[in-house]
Amino acid sequence: MTHHTMEVPSTTLVRHFAEFLAKVRYGGKTVIVVKNKARVAELRPWVAPECTLDTLAAIWNTISSDDRFADDLERVNRSDP
């Protein structure tokens, strides 16, 4: 285990969940949950998936255009006094 990882018995985690959640969120710690001497779960900081410009461009290119969209917007604008 690295210094960013700690093992915690499940009962301790339950009793002090907010404290351990703060260690994960603000301290970057990873918490390994142990029950009956077996590792059963891991709490770790969320890492958002990366979206590069290339990925965004690839997604953009798969979107089909709707020629009626501008007409729909005009209708909405005209209906709003």
N, C-alpha and C positions, 0 to 999 in steps of 0.2 A: 504494500500500500504506500502511496505517496503521502506527503504531508497535507495534501488537499482532500484526502480520503479518510473517513472514520467509520468504524463499525459500531453499531448501536443495537442493543437488544430491542426487540419489537415493543416490549412493555414500556421501556424507557422512552422510545419514540412516541408512543401513544400519549404518555403522560406529559411530554414536553414538546409536542409537535410544532407549535409556533416557534419555539426557540430553534429547533433543527431546521425548520423551513427558512428562517432568517439566515442561518449559517449557509444554507444552500444559495439563497437569493442574493444576499449581500456579501457573503464571504467567499463565494465561489467553491464551497466545499461539496464533496460528494459523500453521501451518507449511505452506507451499506447496512441494510436491515437484516438482523440475525434473529432466527427463531429456532430454538432447540439445537443450537450450535451449527446451524446451517444458514448460509446466505440465501435470502429469499427475495430480496428486492433492492433496488438502488434508486436513490433520489439524487438528481444532479441538476445543475443549472440548465435552463432551456437555451438552446442555440437555434436561433431562427434560421430557416433555410435561406441560402443565398440566391439571389436572383440577379444575374448579370444582364448587361444590355443585350448580349447575344441571345440569352434565353428569352428576354422580353420581346426582342425582334422576331424570334421564331414563333412565339405565341401570337403576336400581332398579325403575322402573316397567315395564320390559320383562321383568323376571324373573317367571316364573309360580310361584305357590306350589304346594307339594306337601303336600296335607292329610295324607299318610301319614308325613311326616317326623317328627312328634312320636312316632308309634307306633314308628318305627324307633329313635329315641333311647331310648325306654322299653325296647325289646327288648335293646338294647346294654347299658343300665344293669343290667337283670336278669341278663344273662349274665356280668357282671363280679362275682366274689365279693367 
